[in-house]
Amino acid sequence: MPLHLFFKIFKGNYTRPMQYTTSKLALLYVIFSLPLFSLFAQMNPSLKVMTFNLRLNTPQDGENAWPNRKEMVQSMIRFHQADIFGVQEALESQMVDLKQMFPDFQAFGVPRSDDPASGEYSAIFYRKNRFTRTAGETFWLSESPGMASRGWDAALNRIVTWVKLKDRKSGKEFFHFNTHFDHQGREARENSARLILDMMKELNPDNLPIILTGDFNLTPSEDPYYVLTRDDNGNSFHDAIYESIQPHHGPESTWSGFSFPGEPNRRIDYIFVKNNITVLSHAILSDSWSGKYPSDHLPVLAEVLIDPAQPLPRSHAHNDYEHTKPLFDALSHGYMSIEADLWLIDEELYVAHNRPFLTNSLPTFKELYLSPLADLIDKNRGWVYPGHNKPVQLLIDLKSDGLATYLRLANLLNEYDYLFKGIGNNPAPVEIVISGNRPIEHIKNEQNPLVGIDGRPEELGEQFDSKLMPLISQKYSIVTNWKGKDPIPEEEKNVLKTLIDQVHRMDKKIRLWDIPDNELVWKTLLDLGIDYINVDDLGRFEKFMRDYEAANSR
C-alpha cells in the first residue's frame, strides 16, 4: 500500500480534523474509523481476466500430454495474477487438478455432455476472497440451449458457462461468460454468436458490464466475429485487444500447436467486453519453458476496470478537503476540477480552510493530493480517469503569504513534474491553477511554469494568454442576484451570457463560485455555456449532470 496512506495512523484508523472556524472556542477533531482500503474502494480496483484453452488430457500428445505441463499452466496463471480465468477443453481429471492447484479459487461449470468423464468443461474460476457469485448457469449452443444438445452443423456439443459476480472490494456487479465454439460448423459458429447475444440480453436487463471469453475457433475476418462486434441492435461487444489503453503485448496469434510462433494470423481466442468496462492492458502470453508450452493455445490476459467512474464534465468540487475522503470522493463521482486550500506553516504545506492552531494531525498537501494522484495516474496508464485523455484541474487556493507559499509549492511540484507536463501532443493528466493570494508577477516571469493563474474578469484585458491564465473565476452574486426561485429575468440572463462569451472569446474557461444550491440555476448556467459548476454536494450534482447530459444527447 502506498506510504502516503499511512499518515497519522492510529490503530489501523486515520484521523481527519474538522476545519477550524473563528466562531469556535477550540479546534475540533473528528475521528473517522475507516479501514485504509476504503479510501480506494470507490476508485474501483482493476481485475485481471484470462482465457485459456488448456488442451484436453490425452496420452497421444506424448511429451506435451497434460501431466507433463499442468505445472506450467499453474505457474502461468499464478505469475500473471489472474483474478478470474475461463478454461476450455478441460476434462474431469483436469478440473480435479485445477481445483487442487488453485484452492483459493472457486470453480463453476458443468461438462458439455451427459458423460462427465468424456465431457469437456468451459468452466470459470474466480478468487474466493474477492468475488461472490450471485448467479450462474450453463447453456448449450444449439436450438435447445437448456439441455445437453448439439446445434446446427456443429461436430460436437458446445456450451457457454456464465456467472454473475459481485466484487467485494468495489461492490460492482458484472457477468462473465466463457465458451468454446465449434471447430467445424460454420453455421453453428454464426448462430452461436447470435444466441449468446440473445441470451445476454435476456439475462442482463440492467445492462451490467459483461466479459466474454473463450476459444471461438474463428479469426477477426469471419462473419461470427462481426456478429459479436457489430450487432445492429446495440448488443455489440468490443474486442479487448483494440480497447486496451496500453498497447497490446505479445504475438498476434493464439494458436501455437505447442510451438512458436505457431500458425500466423490465427487469433481465435478472445476477451470481449461491453457495458462500461475499461481495458487497461491486453496480452497474448507466449511464456515457455525451454521451448515447452503449457498448451497448444496461447492464453489471453486483460486487465480491466469494471464500471469505472465516468468523467463528469463541467464539475468543480468546492473545498474538496472537507469531504470524508478528500480527492477520492470527488474522483469516484467523476469530478474534473478539485479545490484545495493551502497554508504554509513551518515550511510545510497543509490543507485547511482556515489557519489551524495545531498541525500535528493535519494532512499535508503531498499526502492528500500529490502522492495519491501519482499512484492513480501510474495505475491508469497515464491518466486520472483511464482512457480519458483530458486533464483534471487542481485549483490551489493559497491562503498564507502568496509568494512564500507558492515558492514552497513550486519546489514540491517539481518532484512530480511529469504529472503536469504533456508528452507529445497529449495534454498533462493534471492541470494546476493557482488562486487566492496569487503571486501573479512571479509566475508571469517564470520560464515554463508548471501552473496557470486563476484570473478575474477585470484581468481579461491584460493580455494573459490562455496557458498562463486558463481560468477566470468570479463570485456569483457580483454578476447576478438571481436565486433560481423563478425563471431568470432576461436582463440577468444577458449579463451572464455576456460575461461567459467574453471569457470564451479569450480562449479561457469560467467558474462562478458561491452559486445558489439550485438545479434551475445549474441548468441555466450550463445552457449559457459555463465551464465549471461550483458544488459541495457531490452526489446530487452528479445525478443532475448525468440526467442533463442524457437529455441533451437525444
C-alpha positions in Angstrom: 0.0 0.0 0.0 1.4 3.4 -0.9 3.2 5.1 2.0 1.1 8.3 1.8 -1.9 6.4 3.0 -0.3 5.7 6.3 -0.2 9.3 7.5 -1.5 9.8 11.0 -2.3 6.1 11.7 -3.8 5.2 15.0 -4.6 1.5 15.5 -5.5 1.0 11.9 -7.6 4.1 11.5 -6.8 7.6 10.4 -7.9 11.0 11.6 -9.2 14.0 9.7 -9.6 17.2 11.5 -12.7 19.3 11.2 -11.7 22.7 9.9 -11.3 25.4 12.5 -13.6 28.5 12.4 -13.3 31.6 14.4 -16.8 31.1 15.9 -15.5 28.0 17.8 -13.6 28.2 21.1 -11.2 25.4 20.2 -10.1 23.4 17.3 -12.4 20.3 16.9 -11.2 17.0 15.6 -13.4 14.2 14.2 -12.1 10.7 14.2 -13.2 8.7 11.2 -12.9 4.9 11.9 -12.5 3.8 8.3 -10.3 0.9 7.2 -7.5 2.2 5.0 -8.6 0.2 1.9 -11.9 2.1 2.0 -10.0 5.1 0.7 -9.7 3.2 -2.6 -12.9 1.3 -2.5 -14.9 3.6 -4.7 -11.9 4.0 -7.0 -12.7 0.5 -8.2 -9.6 -1.7 -8.2 -8.8 -3.4 -11.5 -9.0 -7.1 -12.1 -7.1 -9.4 -14.4 -9.1 -11.8 -16.6 -7.7 -14.7 -18.6 -9.0 -17.1 -21.2 -7.0 -20.3 -21.6 -7.7 -23.3 -23.8 -5.8 -26.0 -21.8 -5.8 -28.7 -24.5 -7.6 -31.8 -23.2 -5.8 -34.6 -21.3 -4.9 -37.2 -24.0 -1.9 -39.6 -24.0 -1.4 -39.1 -27.7 0.2 -35.7 -27.0 3.3 -37.6 -25.8 5.7 -35.2 -24.1 3.1 -32.5 -24.3 0.4 -34.5 -22.5 -1.3 -32.8 -19.6 0.7 -34.5 -16.7 3.9 -33.0 -18.2 2.6 -29.4 -18.5 0.0 -28.9 -15.8 2.5 -27.3 -13.5 3.3 -24.8 -16.3 -0.3 -23.9 -16.5 -0.4 -23.3 -12.8 2.7 -21.2 -12.9 1.5 -19.1 -15.8 -1.8 -18.3 -14.2 -0.2 -17.6 -10.8 2.6 -15.5 -12.2 0.3 -13.3 -14.3 -2.0 -12.9 -11.3 -5.3 -13.7 -12.9 -8.3 -12.9 -10.7 -10.7 -14.7 -13.0 -10.0 -17.2 -15.7 -12.1 -19.2 -18.1 -10.8 -22.5 -19.4 -11.7 -24.6 -22.4 -11.3 -28.3 -23.2 -10.9 -29.2 -19.5 -11.8 -32.8 -18.8 -13.0 -34.0 -15.4 -9.5 -35.2 -14.5 -8.1 -31.7 -15.4 -10.8 -30.0 -13.4 -9.7 -32.1 -10.4 -6.1 -31.0 -10.9 -7.1 -27.3 -11.3 -9.1 -27.3 -8.1 -6.2 -28.7 -6.3 -3.7 -26.3 -7.8 -6.0 -23.3 -7.1 -7.6 -23.8 -3.7 -8.1 -20.1 -3.4 -10.3 -20.1 -6.5 -13.9 -21.2 -6.8 -14.7 -23.3 -9.9 -18.1 -23.2 -11.7 -19.3 -25.1 -14.6 -20.6 -28.5 -15.9 -19.3 -30.8 -18.8 -20.9 -30.3 -22.2 -22.1 -34.0 -22.4 -24.0 -36.3 -20.1 -20.9 -38.3 -19.5 -18.7 -36.3 -17.1 -15.6 -38.5 -17.8 -15.5 -37.5 -21.5 -17.3 -34.2 -21.5 -15.2 -31.1 -21.7 -15.8 -28.1 -19.4 -15.8 -24.4 -20.3 -15.5 -23.6 -16.6 -14.9 -20.3 -14.8 -12.5 -19.9 -11.9 -12.7 -16.8 -9.7 -10.9 -15.7 -6.5 -13.0 -16.7 -3.4 -11.8 -13.8 -1.2 -12.7 -11.2 -3.8 -15.8 -12.2 -5.6 -19.2 -13.5 -4.6 -21.2 -15.4 -7.1 -24.9 -14.3 -7.1 -26.0 -16.4 -10.1 -24.6 -18.8 -12.7 -25.6 -21.4 -15.2 -24.5 -23.3 -18.4 -26.4 -23.3 -21.6 -25.8 -25.2 -24.8 -25.1 -23.6 -28.2 -28.0 -25.2 -30.0 -31.6 -24.9 -30.8 -32.3 -26.3 -27.4 -30.0 -24.3 -25.1 -31.5 -25.6 -21.9 -30.4 -29.2 -22.4 -27.3 -31.1 -23.5 -27.5 -30.9 -27.3 -25.7 -30.3 -30.5 -26.6 -27.3 -32.6 -26.9 -26.8 -36.3 -23.9 -28.2 -38.3 -21.6 -28.5 -35.3 -19.4 -31.5 -34.9 -19.7 -31.6 -31.1 -21.8 -30.3 -28.2 -20.8 -26.8 -27.4 -21.6 -24.7 -24.2 -21.5 -21.4 -22.5 -20.9 -21.2 -18.8 -21.7 -17.9 -17.1 -21.5 -16.4 -13.7 -22.8 -13.1 -12.2 -20.2 -11.9 -9.7 -20.0 -9.1 -7.1 -16.6 -7.6 -6.4 -16.3 -7.4 -2.6 -13.7 -4.6 -3.0 -15.7 -2.2 -5.1 -19.3 -3.5 -4.7 -19.5 -3.7 -8.6 -21.5 -6.4 -10.2 -20.8 -7.9 -13.6 -21.2 -11.0 -15.8 -18.5 -13.4 -17.1 -19.4 -15.7 -20.0 -17.0 -18.3 -21.1 -17.4 -20.5 -24.2 -15.8 -22.8 -26.9 -17.3 -22.5 -30.4 -17.4 -25.5 -32.7 -14.3 -26.1 -34.8 -16.1 -27.3 -37.9 -19.6 -25.9 -38.2 -19.6 -22.5 -39.9 -23.4 -22.2 -39.4 -23.0 -23.2 -35.8 -20.4 -20.6 -35.1 -22.5 -17.8 -36.5 -25.7 -19.0 -34.8 -23.8 -19.4 -31.6 -22.7 -15.8 -31.7 -26.3 -14.7 -32.2 -27.6 -17.0 -29.4 -25.0 -15.6 -27.0 -26.2 -12.0 -27.7 -29.8 -13.0 -27.3 -29.1 -14.9 -24.0 -27.1 -12.0 -22.6 -29.9 -9.6 -23.4 -32.4 -11.8 -21.6 -30.1 -12.5 -18.5 -28.9 -8.9 -18.2 -31.9 -6.5 -18.2 -30.0 -4.0 -16.1 -27.2 -3.7 -18.7 -24.5 -4.7 -16.2 -20.9 -4.9 -17.5 -20.1 -8.2 -19.3 -16.9 -10.0 -20.0 -17.0 -12.7 -22.7 -14.0 -15.1 -23.0 -13.3 -18.2 -25.0 -11.9 -20.1 -27.9 -14.1 -19.0 -30.7 -12.4 -21.0 -33.5 -12.6 -18.1 -35.8 -10.5 -15.1 -36.9 -11.5 -11.5 -36.9 -12.2 -11.6 -40.6 -15.0 -14.1 -40.2 -18.8 -13.4 -40.0 -19.4 -14.6 -36.4 -16.8 -12.0 -35.3 -18.8 -9.3 -37.0 -22.0 -10.6 -35.4 -20.4 -10.2 -31.9 -18.8 -6.8 -32.5 -21.1 -5.1 -35.0 -24.6 -6.1 -33.9 -27.2 -3.7 -35.2 -29.4 -4.0 -32.1 -26.9 -2.3 -29.8 -25.7 -5.5 -28.2 -22.2 -5.3 -29.7 -19.1 -6.4 -27.8 -15.7 -4.7 -28.0 -12.6 -6.7 -28.7 -10.3 -6.0 -25.8 -7.2 -6.0 -27.9 -8.4 -2.8 -29.6 -9.8 -1.2 -26.4 -6.6 -1.5 -24.4 -5.1 1.8 -23.2 -1.7 0.2 -23.1 -0.6 -1.2 -26.5 -1.1 -4.9 -26.9 1.7 -7.1 -25.7 2.8 -10.4 -27.3 2.2 -12.1 -30.6 -0.9 -11.6 -32.7 -1.8 -15.3 -33.0 -3.2 -17.5 -30.2 -2.9 -20.9 -31.9 0.6 -22.3 -31.3 0.3 -26.1 -31.7 2.8 -26.4 -28.8 5.4 -24.4 -30.9 6.3 -20.8 -31.5 5.5 -18.7 -33.4 2.7 -21.2 -34.2 0.4 -20.6 -37.1 0.4 -16.9 -38.1 -2.9 -15.0 -38.3 -4.7 -17.5 -36.2 -6.1 -15.3 -33.4 -9.0 -17.4 -32.3 -9.0 -16.9 -28.5 -10.6 -13.6 -27.3 -11.6 -11.4 -24.5 -14.6 -9.3 -25.4 -16.2 -6.6 -23.2 -19.3 -4.4 -23.1 -21.2 -2.0 -20.9 -18.7 0.4 -19.4 -15.6 -1.8 -19.0 -12.2 -0.1 -19.4 -9.4 -2.2 -20.7 -6.1 -1.2 -19.2 -3.9 -3.7 -20.8 -4.1 -6.7 -23.2 -1.6 -9.5 -23.8 -1.3 -12.8 -25.6 1.2 -14.8 -23.5 3.9 -16.8 -25.1 5.7 -17.9 -22.0 7.6 -21.2 -22.5 10.0 -23.4 -20.6 13.0 -24.4 -22.7 10.8 -24.4 -25.8 7.9 -26.3 -24.0 4.5 -24.6 -23.9 1.7 -25.2 -21.4 -0.9 -25.7 -24.1 -1.4 -25.7 -27.9 -3.2 -22.3 -27.4 -1.6 -19.2 -26.0 -3.7 -17.7 -23.2 -5.1 -14.2 -23.4 -4.9 -11.8 -20.5 -6.5 -8.4 -20.0 -6.5 -6.1 -17.0 -9.9 -4.3 -16.8 -11.9 -1.9 -14.7 -15.5 -2.8 -14.1 -17.9 0.2 -14.4 -15.3 2.8 -13.6 -16.4 6.4 -12.7 -17.0 8.3 -15.9 -15.6 11.9 -16.0 -18.3 14.4 -15.2 -17.9 17.5 -17.5 -18.1 21.0 -16.0 -17.9 19.8 -12.4 -15.9 21.5 -9.6 -15.6 20.0 -6.1 -15.5 23.1 -3.9 -13.5 22.7 -0.7 -12.8 19.1 -1.6 -10.7 18.5 1.6 -13.9 18.8 3.7 -15.3 15.5 2.3 -14.8 12.3 4.2 -12.2 11.0 1.7 -10.6 14.0 0.0 -9.8 13.6 -3.6 -11.2 10.1 -3.8 -14.8 11.1 -3.1 -14.6 13.7 -5.9 -13.0 11.2 -8.3 -15.5 8.5 -7.5 -18.2 10.8 -8.8 -16.2 11.8 -11.9 -15.3 15.4 -11.0 -12.9 17.2 -13.4 -11.9 20.1 -11.1 -11.0 19.8 -7.4 -10.2 22.6 -5.0 -7.7 22.6 -2.1 -6.7 25.5 0.2 -3.1 25.6 1.3 -1.3 27.1 4.3 2.5 27.4 4.6 3.4 26.6 8.2 7.0 25.9 9.3 8.0 25.2 5.7 5.3 22.6 5.3 2.1 22.9 3.1 -1.1 21.9 5.0 -4.6 21.6 3.6 -7.2 23.6 5.6 -9.8 26.3 5.1 -8.7 28.5 8.0 -5.3 28.6 9.5 -5.1 25.8 12.1 -3.8 26.2 15.6 -2.3 22.7 15.5 -0.7 20.8 12.6 0.4 17.5 14.2 -2.5 15.5 12.8 -3.3 17.7 9.8 -2.6 16.1 6.4 -0.1 17.7 4.1 -0.8 18.6 0.5 1.6 16.0 -0.7 -0.1 13.2 1.4 -3.6 14.2 0.5 -3.2 15.0 -3.2 0.1 14.7 -4.9 1.1 11.2 -3.9 -2.4 9.7 -4.4 -2.6 11.3 -7.8 0.8 10.0 -8.8 -0.2 6.4 -7.8 -3.6 6.7 -9.6 -2.1 8.0 -12.8 0.5 5.3 -12.8 -2.2 2.7 -12.3 -4.4 4.2 -15.0 -1.7 4.3 -17.7 -1.0 8.0 -17.6 -4.5 9.5 -16.8 -6.6 10.3 -13.8 -9.6 8.6 -15.5 -8.4 5.6 -17.5 -8.8 6.2 -21.2 -9.9 9.8 -20.8 -7.1 11.9 -22.1 -8.2 15.3 -20.7 -6.6 16.8 -17.6 -8.2 17.1 -14.2 -7.9 20.6 -12.9 -6.5 21.0 -9.4 -7.4 24.5 -8.2 -5.0 25.5 -5.4 -6.1 28.4 -3.2 -3.1 30.0 -1.5 -4.2 31.1 1.9 -0.9 32.2 3.5 1.6 34.7 2.1 1.3 34.2 -1.7 4.9 34.3 -2.8 6.3 32.3 0.1 3.6 29.6 -0.2 4.0 29.4 -4.0 7.7 29.0 -3.8 7.4 26.1 -1.5 4.7 24.6 -3.7 6.7 25.1 -6.8 9.6 23.0 -5.3 7.1 20.3 -4.4 5.5 20.3 -7.8 8.9 19.9 -9.4 9.2 16.5 -7.7 6.1 15.4 -9.6 6.6 17.5 -12.8 5.7 14.6 -15.0 2.1 14.9 -13.8 1.9 18.5 -15.1 3.7 18.2 -18.4 2.2 16.8 -21.6 4.0 14.2 -23.7 4.0 14.9 -27.4 0.5 16.1 -28.4 -1.1 14.7 -25.3 -2.0 17.1 -22.5 -0.8 16.6 -19.0 -3.0 14.5 -16.8 -3.3 17.2 -14.1 -3.6 20.9 -14.6 -2.6 23.1 -11.6 -4.3 26.5 -11.4 -3.3 29.0 -8.6 -6.0 31.0 -6.9 -6.2 33.0 -3.7 -3.1 35.0 -2.8 -1.7 34.7 -6.3 1.9 35.9 -6.9 1.0 36.9 -10.5 4.1 38.8 -11.4 6.4 36.0 -10.2 4.5 33.3 -12.1 4.3 35.5 -15.1 8.1 35.9 -15.2 8.9 32.2 -14.7 10.2 30.2 -17.6 7.9 27.3 -18.3 5.9 27.4 -15.1 4.0 24.2 -14.1 1.0 26.2 -13.1 -1.6 28.6 -14.5 -3.3 31.5 -12.8 -6.9 31.7 -11.8 -7.9 35.1 -13.3 -10.6 37.7 -12.6 -12.9 39.3 -15.2 -11.1 42.6 -14.8 -7.9 40.9 -15.9 -9.2 39.8 -19.2 -7.8 42.8 -21.0 -4.3 42.5 -19.6 -3.1 40.1 -22.3 -2.7 37.0 -20.2 -2.7 34.1 -22.7 -4.8 31.0 -22.0 -1.8 28.9 -21.0 -0.8 31.4 -18.3 -4.4 32.2 -17.2 -6.6 29.3 -18.3 -9.4 30.1 -15.9 -11.5 33.1 -14.9 -13.4 33.0 -11.6 -15.9 35.3 -10.1 -18.3 35.4 -7.2 -21.8 34.6 -8.5 -23.5 37.4 -6.5 -21.3 40.0 -8.2 -22.6 39.0 -11.6 -26.3 38.4 -10.7 -28.7 38.4 -7.8 -31.0 35.7 -9.4 -31.5 32.8 -6.9 -33.3 30.4 -9.2 -36.7 30.6 -7.5 -38.3 31.8 -10.7 -37.2 31.7 -14.3 -34.2 34.0 -14.8 -35.1 37.6 -16.0 -33.9 38.3 -19.5 -31.7 41.2 -18.3 -29.9 38.9 -15.7 -29.5 36.2 -18.4 -27.9 38.7 -20.8 -25.4 39.8 -18.1 -24.4 36.2 -17.5 -24.2 35.4 -21.2 -22.1 38.5 -22.0 -19.5 37.5 -19.3 -19.4 33.9 -20.4 -19.0 34.8 -24.1 -16.3 37.4 -23.2 -14.2 34.8 -21.4 -14.6 32.2 -24.1 -13.5 34.7 -26.8 -10.3 34.9 -24.9 -9.9 31.1 -25.1 -10.4 30.7 -21.3 -12.8 28.9 -19.1 -15.1 30.4 -16.5 -16.1 29.4 -13.0 -18.6 31.2 -10.8 -18.3 30.5 -7.1 -20.8 30.7 -4.2 -23.6 29.6 -6.6 -27.1 29.0 -5.2 -27.6 25.3 -4.5 -30.4 25.2 -7.0 -30.9 22.9 -10.0 -32.6 25.6 -12.1 -29.5 27.8 -11.6 -27.3 24.9 -12.6 -29.3 24.2 -15.7 -29.4 27.8 -16.7 -25.7 28.3 -16.3 -24.9 25.1 -18.2 -27.3 26.2 -21.0 -25.4 29.5 -21.2 -22.1 27.8 -21.5 -20.5 28.0 -18.0 -17.4 25.7 -17.8 -17.5 24.7 -14.1 -20.3 24.5 -11.6 -19.1 25.0 -8.1 -20.7 22.4 -5.8 -20.4 20.8 -2.3 -23.0 18.0 -2.7 -21.0 15.7 -5.0 -23.7 13.0 -5.4 -26.6 15.3 -6.0 -24.8 17.3 -8.7 -23.5 14.1 -10.4 -27.1 12.8 -10.7 -28.3 16.1 -12.0 -25.4 16.3 -14.5 -25.8 12.8 -15.8 -29.5 13.5 -16.4 -28.6 16.8 -18.0 -26.2 15.1 -20.4 -28.6 12.4 -21.3 -31.4 14.9 -22.0 -29.1 17.0 -24.2 -27.7 14.0 -26.2 -31.1 13.0 -27.6 
